[in-house]
Amino acid sequence: MRIILLPYAIADLKEIKDFIAKENPAASRKVAQRIKKSLHLLSEHPYLGIVKVDQDILEWHIPNLPYTIPYQIVNNEIQILRVFHESQFKPAKWENQ
């Protein structure tokens, strides 16, 4: 399935990359590459994520990284809503995120 990064997800990825790059540019590139690989894996296996109760939102916890990707499947596309560090606040509902 095709991956679509929604605006908040794009902003999250830039923020993650910039934050890590301040301390370690090489690590920033590695994390970005691992997130990209995880998105590719998700495109091949769209139901890897955990379905959230009462919503059509799934959450994919990136293996070996402290990041979670909430997403939804719409018209045979995977829409990435956000990419966030697991220590960050996450809303109870992902609507309009």
C-alpha positions in Angstrom: 0.0 0.0 0.0 1.0 3.6 -0.6 2.2 5.6 2.4 0.9 9.2 2.7 2.6 11.4 5.3 0.1 13.9 6.6 1.3 17.5 7.5 1.7 16.8 11.2 3.7 13.7 10.5 6.0 15.6 8.2 6.6 18.2 10.8 7.2 15.5 13.5 9.8 13.8 11.3 11.6 17.1 10.7 11.5 17.9 14.5 12.9 14.5 15.4 15.7 14.8 12.8 16.6 18.3 13.9 16.5 17.5 17.6 18.8 14.5 17.3 21.1 16.3 14.8 21.9 18.9 17.5 23.8 16.3 19.5 24.7 13.7 16.9 24.2 14.2 13.1 25.2 10.7 12.3 22.6 9.3 14.8 20.0 11.6 13.3 20.6 10.1 9.9 20.4 6.5 11.3 17.2 7.2 13.1 15.7 8.8 10.0 16.8 5.8 7.9 15.2 3.3 10.4 12.0 5.2 10.5 11.9 5.1 6.7 12.5 1.4 6.7 9.7 0.9 9.2 7.4 2.9 6.9 8.4 0.6 4.0 7.6 -2.4 6.2 4.3 -0.9 7.1 3.5 -0.4 3.4 4.0 -4.1 2.8 2.2 -5.2 6.0 -0.4 -2.5 6.8 -2.0 -4.3 9.7 1.1 -4.6 11.8 -0.2 -1.9 14.1 -2.4 -2.2 17.1 -6.0 -1.2 16.5 -7.2 1.5 18.9 -10.6 0.7 20.5 -13.5 2.8 19.1 -11.4 4.3 16.3 -10.1 3.3 12.9 -6.6 4.3 14.0 -3.8 1.8 14.3 -0.5 2.4 16.1 2.8 1.0 15.0 5.6 0.9 17.6 8.8 1.1 15.6 11.0 -1.9 16.6 14.1 -0.9 18.6 13.2 2.8 18.6 11.1 4.8 21.1 8.8 6.1 18.4 5.1 5.3 17.6 3.3 6.0 14.4 -0.5 6.4 14.5 -2.0 5.8 11.1 -5.3 5.0 9.3 -6.0 3.0 6.2 -8.2 5.0 3.7 -8.9 4.0 0.1 -6.0 1.5 0.0 -3.6 4.2 1.3 -1.8 4.3 4.7 -2.2 7.8 6.1 0.5 8.5 8.7 -1.0 10.9 11.2 2.0 11.6 13.4 5.4 10.3 14.5 6.1 10.8 18.1 8.5 9.8 20.8 6.9 7.4 23.3 7.6 9.8 26.2 5.6 12.5 24.5 1.9 13.3 25.3 -0.5 11.6 22.9 -4.1 12.5 22.6 -6.9 10.1 23.6 -8.3 10.5 20.1 -6.4 11.2 16.9 -9.1 13.1 15.1 -7.9 16.3 13.5 -4.3 15.5 14.5 
